[in-house]
Amino acid sequence: SSGINAEYGGELQVSFIVFLLGHVYSAFDQWKRLTDTACRASRSLAQRSNFYKNFIRTLHYHLKETPSDFFVDIVSRNNFLVTTLKLLFEGLREEEGVPEELKSRGEKFRAHLEKFYSWDFSYCEEDDPVIVET
């Protein structure tokens, strides 16, 4: 289990560094996919708390290396990280069995992002899935 966590974290780091230093866009896509996958896996928060503590720390340092508007899609003006991290923060708040230390780290990270980047992670009903009847 810890080997898989280390490999995942290593891939996250390598993809970010290759993008940042080598300007390889496919590495950025890989970083986005890895980040999104980890943020969506809320059921694993309780079982893999060490992974998520490291994940949050890694994202913190990755974000320090990029301009605040870097993650905004030029066309939609949508920040994929706000959308993705909102899922992580909801999971930390709502999933059962998540250790308090991880919840606290997640809350500090959220507060930092809201203050430093003015990102809004608050819940709104527009985020809920829409059921369309045909």
Backbone torsions as a table, in degrees:
resi	resn	phi	psi	omega
1	SER	NA	-45.5	-179.5
2	SER	-69.0	-28.2	175.9
3	GLY	-65.1	-41.9	178.3
4	ILE	-65.2	-42.1	178.3
5	ASN	-60.6	-43.6	-179.6
6	ALA	-66.2	-40.7	178.8
7	GLU	-64.7	-42.9	179.7
8	TYR	-63.5	-47.3	178.3
9	GLY	-62.4	-38.1	177.5
10	GLY	-64.7	-42.3	177.7
11	GLU	-64.2	-38.8	177.0
12	LEU	-61.1	-45.9	179.8
13	GLN	-64.1	-48.9	-177.1
14	VAL	-62.2	-44.4	-178.6
15	SER	-62.7	-38.1	179.1
16	PHE	-67.7	-45.2	-178.5
17	ILE	-65.3	-42.3	178.9
18	VAL	-62.1	-40.4	177.6
19	PHE	-67.2	-49.9	-174.1
20	LEU	-63.5	-46.5	-176.3
21	LEU	-88.4	-35.4	-176.5
22	GLY	-97.7	-7.2	-178.8
23	HIS	55.2	42.7	179.2
24	VAL	-98.0	108.4	-174.4
25	TYR	-64.5	-33.6	179.4
26	SER	-63.8	-28.6	175.8
27	ALA	-69.0	-36.7	175.9
28	PHE	-64.7	-41.6	176.2
29	ASP	-59.6	-41.1	178.2
30	GLN	-64.3	-42.9	178.1
31	TRP	-60.5	-43.8	178.6
32	LYS	-61.7	-44.4	179.6
33	ARG	-62.4	-44.5	179.8
34	LEU	-63.7	-42.7	178.5
35	THR	-63.8	-46.2	-179.7
36	ASP	-62.1	-43.8	-179.2
37	THR	-61.3	-46.4	-179.8
38	ALA	-63.2	-39.9	-178.9
39	CYS	-70.3	-28.4	-179.0
40	ARG	-84.7	-13.6	-175.3
41	ALA	-88.2	54.9	-173.0
42	SER	-62.2	-26.7	179.7
43	ARG	-69.3	-16.8	-180.0
44	SER	-92.5	-2.0	-177.4
45	LEU	-58.3	-43.7	-177.7
46	ALA	-70.4	-38.7	-176.4
47	GLN	-80.7	-25.4	-174.2
48	ARG	-123.0	47.9	-175.4
49	SER	-63.7	-36.3	178.1
50	ASN	-64.1	-41.1	176.4
51	PHE	-58.1	-47.2	-176.6
52	TYR	-69.7	-32.6	174.6
53	LYS	-62.8	-43.3	177.5
54	ASN	-68.0	-38.7	179.0
55	PHE	-59.8	-47.0	179.6
56	ILE	-63.0	-43.1	179.1
57	ARG	-62.6	-43.2	179.5
58	THR	-62.1	-46.9	178.4
59	LEU	-60.5	-39.5	178.7
60	HIS	-55.8	-47.2	-178.6
61	TYR	-73.3	-33.0	175.5
62	HIS	-62.6	-43.5	-178.2
63	LEU	-66.6	-30.5	177.8
64	LYS	-65.2	-21.2	-177.0
65	GLU	-93.2	0.7	-175.8
66	THR	-126.7	151.3	175.9
67	PRO	-64.4	151.0	-174.3
68	SER	-62.1	-27.1	-179.4
69	ASP	-95.3	7.5	-173.4
70	PHE	-61.3	-36.1	-172.8
71	PHE	-89.4	4.8	179.7
72	VAL	-83.8	126.6	176.3
73	ASP	-69.3	124.9	-175.4
74	ILE	-61.0	-38.0	-176.5
75	VAL	-75.0	-52.1	-173.6
76	SER	-92.5	-11.7	-174.6
77	ARG	61.1	22.0	-179.5
78	ASN	-97.0	132.6	178.4
79	ASN	-93.3	109.2	-176.3
80	PHE	-61.8	-31.8	-178.4
81	LEU	-69.1	-37.0	177.5
82	VAL	-62.2	-46.4	179.5
83	THR	-61.3	-45.3	-177.2
84	THR	-70.3	-46.7	-179.0
85	LEU	-67.7	-28.1	176.2
86	LYS	-57.8	-38.6	177.7
87	LEU	-64.6	-41.7	177.8
88	LEU	-62.3	-48.0	-177.9
89	PHE	-65.2	-36.5	175.6
90	GLU	-64.6	-42.5	177.9
91	GLY	-61.9	-43.1	178.6
92	LEU	-61.7	-35.2	-178.6
93	ARG	-78.8	-36.7	-168.3
94	GLU	-104.3	-26.7	-176.7
95	GLU	-71.8	143.1	178.7
96	GLU	-79.9	146.6	173.8
97	GLY	82.7	5.7	178.5
98	VAL	-74.5	124.9	-179.0
99	PRO	-59.6	144.8	-178.4
100	GLU	-59.0	-36.5	-179.8
101	GLU	-61.0	-40.8	178.3
102	LEU	-69.7	-42.8	176.8
103	LYS	-58.1	-43.4	-179.3
104	SER	-64.5	-43.8	179.3
105	ARG	-62.9	-42.5	178.5
106	GLY	-62.6	-40.2	-179.8
107	GLU	-67.0	-40.5	177.5
108	LYS	-64.8	-40.5	178.6
109	PHE	-64.2	-44.9	178.4
110	ARG	-59.5	-47.1	-179.2
111	ALA	-62.3	-40.3	177.8
112	HIS	-61.9	-45.8	-178.7
113	LEU	-64.9	-39.8	179.1
114	GLU	-65.7	-38.7	-179.1
115	LYS	-75.4	-49.8	-172.6
116	PHE	-74.0	-42.3	-175.9
117	TYR	-103.5	-7.7	-175.1
118	SER	60.4	34.1	176.4
119	TRP	-82.9	146.4	-177.8
120	ASP	-113.6	116.1	179.5
121	PHE	-105.6	12.5	-178.3
122	SER	-67.5	150.3	-178.6
123	TYR	-79.1	139.9	170.8
124	CYS	-142.0	152.8	-175.2
125	GLU	-63.1	-21.9	178.4
126	GLU	-63.6	-20.6	-179.6
127	ASP	-78.4	-16.6	-179.1
128	ASP	-68.8	148.7	175.0
129	PRO	-62.2	147.1	179.9
130	VAL	-105.6	129.3	177.0
131	ILE	-97.4	122.1	-179.6
132	VAL	-106.9	120.9	178.0
133	GLU	-92.4	136.9	179.7
134	THR	-110.7	NA	NA
